[in-house]
């Protein structure tokens, strides 16, 4: 598992910010064997997922009862979460937040989502307790999911830090005209290269460009070079033809008065 922790003073409040992305290794799932699958909606025993949830809870010191999880559908819908909704879709899936690919909160909640190639976009304020998480595949990116999540913040966007997380890199993501033409051309700067009759699309850069257009300062945007095409470390839906598990991206705060 990979995660980072930071401490921030927001006014007179100390917050512990935790964010990360789980690896595929050292799990108990058979989907694939000995993997750390974190998704309830694929062909895996839910007991395995629950075991992985508890292992992660212990490592980051945030109980799974404080987590929330949407039912992602590669769209651009964004919803606010409060502490009253902690635990939703964690132990069993419900109809709540069906078709939601972006969450944000000002409360002590761990926002989580499942991934296996798409871009996790983590957002947090350095001035208050706002945190956000987006699931940005090519469809969600074409519908401006990162822009939508940033615009849900009701203060100055210069307060925000954006982290573009582990996802498939452009050199491994060949797409056709349909995908390229679905994305606003202004976001494709430095994000696409021709590769014969196809294109190599860098979704990380497209989402970074959306953040820049929203007023996020470039020195407050961080992009990882880690890619899910490294299947010794991460799950990749594309590389493994869909027969694989899912990682969990997460971000949240523990708030101390």
N, C-alpha and C positions, 0 to 999 in steps of 0.2 A: 504494500500500500504506500501511496505517496500523499503526504499532506504537509501543510505549512501552518504555523500559528504565529500570530502577531498580537501585540497589546497596543491599544490606542486609548487616549483620553478624548472623549467626546463631551465637551463642556466639562462638567465635574464628574462624569461617569467614565469609569474604566471598562473597556470592552476587550475581551479576548476573541480575536477573529481567527476562525479555523476554516481552511478550505483545502480541497484536494481531489484526487482522482484515483480510484482503486486499480491495482494491477490484476492480471488474470491468474497469478500463481498462488500456490500454498492454500488452496481451498479444499472443500470436501465434495464439490459438485462433480457429477459425471458428464456434464454438458459444457465443455469437454471434460475429460477425466482430470480430477484433482484441481479443477479451476475454481476461481473465486467469483462465481456468477452472483450478481446482485439484483437480477430481475425476476419478478414473480410471474411474468406473462409468457415465458418461454417454456420449453419442455424440460423442466427440472422440478425436483421435489421441493416444495415450499420449505420443508424443514432445513434443507441445505442453505437456502437464502436467509432464513431466520438465523441460522448459525453464523453466517457471514456478517449479518447485521450486528449481532452481538459482539463479534470479534472487533469490528470497526468501532462500535460504541465504546468498548474498553480502551481502544488505542487513542481515540480522540477525546475521551471523557465527556461524551454527550450521549445520553441514553436514547435509544431508538424511539422512545415515547415522545421525544422532542423533535422528531423528524417529520417532514411532510414530503409527499411525492405526487406529482401530477400524472395523468394518463396522456402521454405525449402522442401527437399525431402529425408531426412535421408541418405545423402551421405557424401562426404568428400571434396567437392569443396570449395575453399577459394578464395575470391575476395577482391581487394582493392577498397575503396570508397573515393571519394573526395567531397569537399563542393559543387561542381557543381551538384552533384546528390542528394542533399537534397530534401526530400519530396517524393522520389520514393517509390511506393507501400503503402503509408501511408493512403491516402484518398480513393484510388481505386487501385486494383491490375493490374499490367502490366506483360509483358513478361520478363522484365529486372530482372536479377539475379534469373532466374528460375533454380531450382536444386542446389542452393547455400546454404551451411550450416555453412559457416564461413565468417565473414567480418572483415576487419581491416582498420584503417585510421590513418593519422597523422594530420587530419584537425579537425575543430570545427564542428563535426557531432555526433549526437546521434545514435549509432548502436542499433537496436532493433530486437528481434525475438520472435516468439510465442512458448509457452511451455505448456505441461500438463503431465509431468512425465520425459521427457528427461532431460539431464544434461545441464544447462547453464554454460559455461566456460568463465569467464571474464578474460581478460589479459590487463595489462597496464605497460608501462615503467616508471621507476622512473627517467630516464635520458633524455627523450625526450617526444614528444606528441603522441607516438604510443598507440592506444587502439585497442582491438580485442574482438570479441564475437563469440562463437561456440555453435552449437546445436548438442549435443552428445547423441543420442539414441544408442541402441546397434549396429545398422548397421553403423552409423557414427563412433562410437567408434571402431568397428572392422576394419574400414578403416582409422583409426588414425587421426580423424579430429583435435584433440587437438595438436598432433604433427605437423600436416600440418600448423595449425595457428601459432604456435610458430616459425616454420621454415620460415614463411613469414617475420619475423622480421630480419632486415639486420644488426643488431648490436649484442652485447654480450648478450646471453640469461640470464646471471646473472643480467642484468638490470631489468628483468621482475618480476612482481608480478602476480600470478595466483589465482583466486578465483573460487572454485567449488561450484556452487550455489544450490538452492532448486530443488530437483528432487526426484524421488521415491527411497527409501532406499532399500538396499539389502534384508532385512528381509521381504519385501513385493514384491520382484521382482523375482518370480520363473520362470526359463527358462529351455529349454531342451538342449540336446547334440548339436543340430545344432547351437544354439547361443554361447554356450561355446566354441565350436571348431572353430567358426569364429573369435575369438579374440586371438591374439598372446599370447602364454602361458607365455611369460616373463612379460606381463602386469597383469596377474591374481594373482600375489602374494598378499595374504591377501584380495582378492577380491571375492572369491567364496567358498561356502560351500555346501556340498551335503545335499539334503533334500528328502530322499526317492529316487524315480526315477527321480527327478528333481534337479535343483541347485538353490541356492539363489545367485544372481549376484549383486555385489556392483559396479555399474558403476562409482560412485564417485571415488572410489579407483583406478579403471582401468585408468581413465583419469588423476588422480594424478600421477600414475606411468608413464604415457606417458610424463607428464611434467618433472618429475625427470630425465627420460632418455635424455631429450633434454637439460639438463644442468641447469634447474631451481633449485635454492637452496630450500631445504625442508622448511626452515624457512620463505620462501617467497611464500609458497603455503598455502592457507586457505580453509578448507572444512566445509561447514555448516552441522549441524545435522538435520536441518529442512527437512521434507519429504512431498511429495505431497500426500502420503497415508492419511494424515490428511485432509480429505475432508470438514471439517468445516472451513478450512482456505484457501486451495488451490484446484485447478482443478486437477483431476487425470483421464486420459483417460482409464487406465487399471481398476482402482477401479470402475469407473462409466460406464464401457462397451462402451466407446466412446461417450456417450451422455452427453457432458459437454462442457464448454467454454475453453478458452485458456488464460493463463497469458502472460504478456509481460516482458521479461528480457531486460535490457537496460544498456548501458554504454557509456559515452561520456565526453567531456571536454568543458568548456567555456574558451577560451584562451584570456589572457590580455597581451598586449605588455608592 
